[in-house]
Amino acid sequence: MEGEMRYLIKDLSKMTGVKGFTIRKWQERYSIFQPQMANNGYWYYSNEDYTVLSKIVKLLESGERISNIAAIGRDNLLKLKNEAGYSDYERQLLHWVMEGNFSAIEKEFEAKVSSMSFKDFIRNHAEHMVILVGRAWQDGLITVAEENSLTKWLFGYIRNKASQFETDKRPIWLVSVFPGDPHELGALLHYAVLKSKKIPAKFVGSIPMEHLVKELIKTDYKIVSLSMALAQPLPKIEKVKNALLKKSQVKKVYFGGRGYKLAKYGICRER
């Protein structure tokens, strides 16, 4: 997370898979969230609201009923820590994150990089680290600031590692983020894997749709990949895909990430 984020109810729904009307129903029945109305008339939810909702989802998945979860209370849900299911190795990594000891994490990563292919390192360790800190934040083991610090460090580390595979060939594969989604790390990991496979690729991160189209039509891109951390309606995903195919010369548009999986499999939760 970047600082104190504010979310519309549709954002919470995209990030957790819980339908918007379900969130409203829980709020009306249990007053467990604390949205604030902005000057534009929209209700915005905080990082804490997202944390509460994430913990509700976890407890629902363990078999608890929403009425019993709500009875725990907002403050106690925020304090609730789930330390189960973490290996000793994962606990050590999280300890370094909490200490801000990125030199220790880098040393560990360098040992992993030297023992396997870069592609395997990205898929087996870098991606695992991203998932681990996100899970630990939702479980109350690390703070938003600690998660954010690790994300920024990891972004720089992976970007630097990917630079060793630079080539003079014009990029044929553009790696970006689904328009409106601010989370770039997943796209960067995908870009790094492409570079390690000697595929001429370019990473542009999160940019508006119009700028994405301009980038695609100015050179000989054949493929574009869009990473999604937030789920989007399938018709919207299809609309973006068709627009990119129509307005540029690309032959294929790929989607990936947690948000795409949520959208593709229609995950929603209501108990």
C-alpha positions in Angstrom: 0.0 0.0 0.0 1.1 3.6 -0.7 0.5 5.6 2.5 -3.1 6.0 3.7 -5.1 4.7 0.8 -8.8 5.4 0.3 -11.1 2.9 -1.4 -14.5 3.1 -3.0 -16.7 0.1 -2.2 -16.0 -1.2 -5.7 -12.3 -1.2 -4.9 -12.8 -3.3 -1.8 -14.9 -5.7 -3.8 -12.2 -6.0 -6.5 -9.5 -6.7 -3.9 -11.3 -9.2 -1.8 -13.9 -10.8 -4.0 -16.7 -9.8 -1.7 -19.6 -8.3 -3.6 -20.4 -4.6 -3.0 -23.9 -5.2 -1.9 -22.6 -7.7 0.7 -20.2 -5.2 2.1 -23.1 -2.7 2.4 -25.3 -5.3 4.1 -22.6 -6.1 6.6 -22.1 -2.4 7.3 -25.8 -1.7 7.8 -26.3 -4.8 10.0 -23.1 -4.7 12.1 -21.5 -1.2 11.6 -18.1 -2.9 11.3 -16.6 -0.5 8.8 -16.0 3.3 9.1 -16.4 4.8 5.7 -16.2 8.6 5.3 -18.1 10.7 2.9 -15.9 13.0 0.7 -16.9 16.4 -0.8 -17.8 14.6 -4.0 -20.5 12.7 -2.2 -18.8 9.3 -2.4 -18.1 7.1 0.6 -14.5 6.1 1.0 -13.0 3.3 3.1 -9.6 3.3 4.8 -6.7 0.8 5.0 -8.2 -0.3 8.3 -11.5 -1.0 6.7 -9.7 -3.1 4.1 -7.8 -5.0 6.8 -11.1 -5.7 8.7 -12.7 -7.0 5.5 -9.7 -9.2 4.7 -9.8 -10.7 8.2 -13.5 -11.3 7.8 -12.9 -13.2 4.6 -10.2 -15.3 6.2 -12.5 -16.2 9.1 -15.4 -17.0 6.7 -13.1 -19.3 4.8 -12.2 -21.1 8.1 -15.9 -21.8 8.6 -17.0 -19.0 10.9 -20.4 -17.3 10.4 -20.5 -13.5 9.7 -22.6 -12.9 12.8 -20.0 -14.5 15.0 -17.2 -12.6 13.3 -19.0 -9.3 13.7 -19.5 -10.0 17.4 -15.7 -9.9 17.8 -15.8 -6.2 17.1 -13.8 -3.9 14.7 -11.1 -3.1 17.2 -10.4 -6.7 18.1 -10.5 -7.7 14.5 -7.8 -5.1 13.8 -5.7 -6.5 16.6 -6.2 -10.1 15.6 -3.1 -11.8 14.4 -2.9 -15.0 12.6 0.5 -16.6 13.1 -0.5 -20.1 11.9 0.8 -21.6 8.7 4.1 -19.8 8.5 7.3 -21.8 8.1 10.5 -20.9 10.1 12.0 -19.6 6.9 9.0 -17.4 6.2 9.2 -16.1 9.8 12.8 -15.2 9.3 12.0 -13.3 6.1 9.2 -11.4 7.9 11.6 -10.6 10.8 14.0 -9.0 8.4 11.1 -7.0 6.8 10.0 -5.7 10.2 13.6 -4.7 11.0 14.0 -3.1 7.6 17.1 -5.3 7.2 17.1 -5.4 3.4 20.8 -6.2 3.3 20.0 -9.6 4.9 17.1 -10.1 2.4 19.4 -9.2 -0.5 22.1 -11.6 0.7 19.5 -14.4 0.9 18.2 -13.5 -2.6 21.7 -13.4 -4.1 22.3 -16.9 -2.8 19.1 -18.1 -4.4 19.9 -16.3 -7.7 23.3 -18.0 -7.9 21.8 -21.5 -7.3 19.1 -21.5 -10.0 17.9 -19.9 -13.2 16.7 -16.3 -13.0 13.2 -17.5 -14.2 13.0 -20.0 -11.3 14.2 -17.4 -8.9 11.4 -15.0 -9.9 8.7 -17.7 -9.8 9.9 -19.5 -6.7 11.3 -16.8 -4.5 10.5 -13.2 -5.7 6.8 -14.0 -6.3 6.7 -15.9 -3.0 8.0 -12.9 -1.2 5.3 -10.7 -2.7 2.6 -13.1 -1.6 4.2 -13.6 1.8 4.2 -9.9 2.8 0.7 -9.4 1.5 -0.5 -12.4 3.5 1.4 -11.2 6.6 -0.1 -7.8 6.4 -3.6 -9.2 6.1 -2.8 -11.4 9.1 -1.7 -8.5 11.2 1.9 -9.5 11.4 3.4 -6.5 9.6 2.3 -2.9 9.2 1.3 -1.1 6.0 4.6 0.9 6.2 6.6 -2.3 6.5 4.8 -3.9 3.5 5.3 -0.7 1.5 9.0 -0.5 2.3 9.6 -4.1 1.2 7.6 -3.5 -2.0 9.7 -0.5 -2.9 13.0 -2.3 -2.2 11.9 -5.4 -4.1 10.9 -3.2 -7.1 14.3 -1.7 -7.3 16.1 -5.0 -6.8 14.2 -6.8 -9.6 14.5 -3.8 -12.0 18.2 -3.8 -11.4 18.5 -7.6 -12.0 16.4 -7.4 -15.2 18.8 -4.8 -16.6 21.5 -7.4 -17.0 19.5 -8.9 -19.8 19.3 -5.7 -21.9 19.5 -6.1 -25.7 19.7 -3.7 -28.6 16.7 -5.4 -30.3 13.5 -3.4 -30.6 11.0 -4.6 -28.1 8.2 -6.8 -29.5 6.5 -7.4 -26.1 5.0 -4.6 -24.0 4.4 -5.2 -20.3 2.0 -2.9 -18.5 -0.8 -2.9 -15.9 -4.5 -3.0 -16.5 -5.6 0.7 -16.9 -6.6 2.1 -13.5 -4.8 -0.5 -11.5 -1.8 1.1 -9.5 -0.1 -2.2 -8.5 3.0 -2.6 -10.8 5.1 -5.2 -9.0 3.4 -8.2 -10.6 3.9 -6.8 -14.1 7.6 -6.1 -13.3 8.1 -9.8 -12.3 6.6 -10.9 -15.5 8.8 -8.5 -17.5 11.9 -9.8 -15.7 11.1 -13.4 -16.7 10.6 -12.3 -20.3 14.0 -10.5 -20.3 15.7 -13.6 -18.8 14.3 -15.6 -21.7 16.0 -13.1 -24.1 12.6 -11.9 -25.4 12.8 -8.2 -26.4 10.4 -6.6 -23.9 9.6 -3.1 -22.5 8.1 -2.4 -19.1 5.9 0.8 -18.8 4.1 0.1 -15.5 0.7 1.7 -14.8 -0.3 4.2 -17.5 -3.7 5.4 -18.8 -5.4 3.6 -21.7 -4.7 6.4 -24.2 -1.0 6.4 -23.4 -0.9 2.6 -23.6 -2.4 2.8 -27.1 0.1 5.5 -28.2 3.0 3.4 -27.0 1.7 0.4 -28.9 1.3 2.1 -32.2 4.6 3.9 -32.3 6.7 0.7 -32.7 6.5 -3.0 -33.7 5.0 -4.6 -30.7 3.4 -8.0 -31.3 2.2 -8.8 -27.8 1.1 -6.9 -24.8 0.7 -8.3 -21.2 -1.5 -6.5 -18.6 -1.1 -7.4 -14.9 -4.1 -7.1 -12.6 -4.0 -7.0 -8.8 -7.6 -5.8 -8.7 -10.4 -7.8 -10.2 -12.4 -6.3 -13.0 -15.7 -7.3 -14.7 -15.0 -9.7 -17.5 -16.9 -7.5 -20.1 -14.5 -4.6 -19.2 -11.5 -6.9 -19.6 -12.8 -8.0 -23.0 -13.4 -4.4 -24.0 -9.9 -3.4 -23.2 -8.5 -6.4 -25.1 -10.6 -5.6 -28.2 -9.7 -1.9 -28.1 -5.9 -2.8 -28.0 -6.2 -5.3 -30.9 -8.3 -2.8 -33.0 -6.2 0.3 -32.3 -2.7 -1.2 -32.7 -0.8 -3.9 -34.6 -0.5 -6.3 -31.6 -1.6 -9.8 -32.3 -2.1 -11.1 -28.8 -3.2 -9.5 -25.5 -2.5 -11.5 -22.3 -3.9 -10.9 -18.8 -2.5 -12.2 -15.5 -2.3 -11.6 -11.8 -4.5 -12.2 -8.8 -7.1 -9.8 -10.0 -7.5 -11.7 -13.3 -7.9 -15.0 -11.4 -10.6 -13.4 -9.3 -12.4 -12.1 -12.3 -12.0 -15.3 -14.5 -13.3 -17.7 -11.9 -16.0 -15.4 -10.5 -14.9 -15.6 -7.0 -17.3 -14.0 -4.5 -18.0 -14.5 -0.9 -21.2 -14.2 1.1 -22.2 -16.1 4.3 
